Amino acid sequence: MFTPKIHNEQTELLMKALLSLHTVEDAYRFCEDVLTVNELMSITQRLEVALMLKHRITYQEIAKKTGASTATISRVNRSLLYGAEGYKRVLAEIDPA
């Protein structure tokens, strides 16, 4: 069974909020309200990096295309290899190839 690193009433509320979103429009509206532009851009960059790593694209190519630092790419790669499988589960849904 998975035990999250941070679990409290606030994180539980966030997870329930995410699960309540039914459409892409709902997701955009929620993210625009709850995140700063920089936070949203950072999260989307990491997701794109994860997708590219899944497709075995090199760090150099990823950095060039996304603007992500090699430190960010490395962090995402560690999460893919040793993390809680969050990236893997999401990528399996959005990119089943």
C-alpha positions, 0 to 999 in steps of 0.5 A: 500500500502506498503511503504519501510523504505528506498526508494531512487534511490540506493535502487530502482536500487537494487530492479530492479537488483534483479527482473532482475535475471532469473536463480539460476546461475544469482542469485549466480553470482550477490550475489558473486559480490555484497556481501561479503562472510560474508554478504551472509552467514548472509543472508542465515542463516536468511532465513534458520532460517525463514524457520525453524520458519515457521515449528515451530522448537524450538529456541534451535534446530534452534541455534544448526542446524544453529549456529544462536544466539538466538538474531538473531532467535528472530529478524527473528521471529519479522520480521515474525510476525510484519515485511513487510511480505518479509520473508512470501512471499519468504517462500510461494514461496520456501516452499509452505507446 
